[in-house]
Amino acid sequence: MAPQTFRTIPAQMKPAMQGLIPTCMCTASPDGVPNVTYISQVWYVDDSHLAVSCQFFNKTTRNVRENPKVELITTCPETYAIWRVKARYVESRTTGPLYETMSDHLAVIASMSGMADVFQLLSADVYEVDEVTLIHAGNPALDVS
């Protein structure tokens, strides 16, 4: 199957934004030095925007402030479909409904992983989506019951 490309976030990608499988995020410094990290949650904002949980002051944060282009690889926990997203950093939110919802969701993730003392949302970083590509259509999860 050839990759399918979209200009906005397709409905079938939304399950990949539940935080069940960490998302890989790739950034680069202004001089092109790459940085790859796993993100606890990527959140659907609207058809053209997503938000990424920012929990630490780190190289990823510095990179996106200086070079706003990022790529994300996220996986659907239901079908194992793999999506690549090209996006650009827009803003960081530290208050409001988006921040509060992501903070509450992160608290659940932290509690389930035994890391409640470590995970704390500093900001919900909003990105504008440039391109979404379905790079692997996946298969339905196996029934192991």
C-alpha positions in Angstrom: 0.0 0.0 0.0 1.3 3.4 -0.9 1.4 6.0 1.9 -1.7 8.2 2.1 -1.1 11.9 2.7 -3.5 14.4 4.3 -3.3 18.2 4.8 -5.3 18.0 8.1 -5.7 15.4 10.9 -8.0 12.6 9.5 -10.6 11.1 11.9 -9.0 7.7 11.7 -5.8 9.1 13.3 -7.5 10.4 16.4 -7.1 7.1 18.4 -3.3 7.5 18.0 -3.6 10.7 20.1 -4.8 9.0 23.3 -1.5 8.7 25.0 -1.6 4.9 25.2 1.5 4.5 23.0 4.2 7.2 23.4 4.8 9.3 20.4 8.3 9.8 18.9 9.1 13.5 18.3 12.0 14.7 16.1 13.4 18.2 16.3 16.5 19.9 15.1 18.6 22.8 16.4 19.0 25.8 14.1 22.3 24.3 12.8 20.7 21.0 12.0 21.7 18.8 15.0 18.8 16.3 15.4 17.1 15.4 18.7 14.6 12.5 19.1 12.5 11.9 22.2 9.4 10.1 23.3 6.4 12.3 24.2 3.8 11.2 26.8 0.9 12.6 25.0 -0.1 14.2 21.7 -3.6 15.8 21.9 -6.1 16.6 19.1 -7.0 20.3 19.2 -8.8 20.6 15.9 -8.4 19.4 12.3 -5.3 21.6 11.8 -3.7 21.7 15.3 -2.4 19.3 17.9 -0.8 19.8 21.3 2.2 18.1 22.8 2.8 17.7 26.5 5.9 19.6 27.7 7.0 18.2 31.0 10.7 19.2 31.2 12.9 22.1 30.2 15.1 20.3 27.7 16.7 20.2 24.3 13.4 19.6 22.6 11.9 22.8 24.1 14.9 24.8 23.1 14.9 23.4 19.6 11.3 24.2 18.8 11.6 27.7 20.1 14.6 28.3 17.7 13.5 26.0 14.8 9.7 25.4 14.9 9.5 22.5 12.5 9.0 19.1 14.0 8.1 15.5 12.9 6.1 13.1 15.0 5.6 9.4 14.6 2.5 8.1 16.4 0.8 4.7 16.6 -2.8 3.8 16.9 -3.3 1.4 19.9 -6.4 -0.2 18.2 -5.0 -1.0 14.7 -1.2 -0.3 15.1 -1.5 2.1 12.1 1.6 4.3 12.1 1.3 8.0 11.3 3.9 10.6 10.5 3.0 14.3 11.2 5.0 17.3 10.0 4.1 20.3 12.0 5.2 23.8 13.2 5.3 25.1 16.7 2.7 27.9 17.4 2.5 28.6 21.1 2.7 27.2 24.6 -0.3 27.3 26.9 0.0 27.1 30.7 -3.6 27.8 31.5 -7.0 27.3 30.1 -9.2 24.3 29.1 -6.6 22.6 26.8 -3.9 22.8 29.5 -6.2 21.6 32.2 -7.5 18.6 30.1 -3.9 17.6 29.2 -2.7 18.0 32.8 -5.5 15.8 34.1 -4.8 13.2 31.4 -1.1 13.2 32.1 -1.9 12.7 35.8 -3.7 9.5 34.9 -0.8 8.3 32.7 1.6 9.1 35.5 -0.4 7.2 38.0 -0.8 4.1 35.8 3.0 4.1 35.2 4.0 4.7 38.8 5.6 8.1 38.0 3.1 10.5 39.6 6.0 12.3 41.3 7.8 12.8 38.0 5.2 13.7 35.5 4.0 17.3 35.7 2.7 19.3 32.8 4.7 22.6 32.3 2.8 23.5 29.1 0.6 22.3 26.3 2.6 23.1 23.2 0.4 23.8 20.2 1.5 22.9 16.7 0.0 23.6 13.3 -0.2 20.5 11.1 1.5 20.9 7.7 1.1 17.2 6.6 -0.1 13.9 7.9 1.0 10.6 6.3 -0.4 7.2 7.0 2.9 5.2 6.6 1.5 1.8 7.8 -2.2 0.9 7.7 -1.8 -1.5 10.6 -3.9 -4.5 11.5 -6.6 -4.9 14.2 -5.2 -5.8 17.6 -5.1 -9.5 18.2 -7.7 -11.0 20.6 -5.7 -12.7 23.3 -8.6 -13.6 25.5 
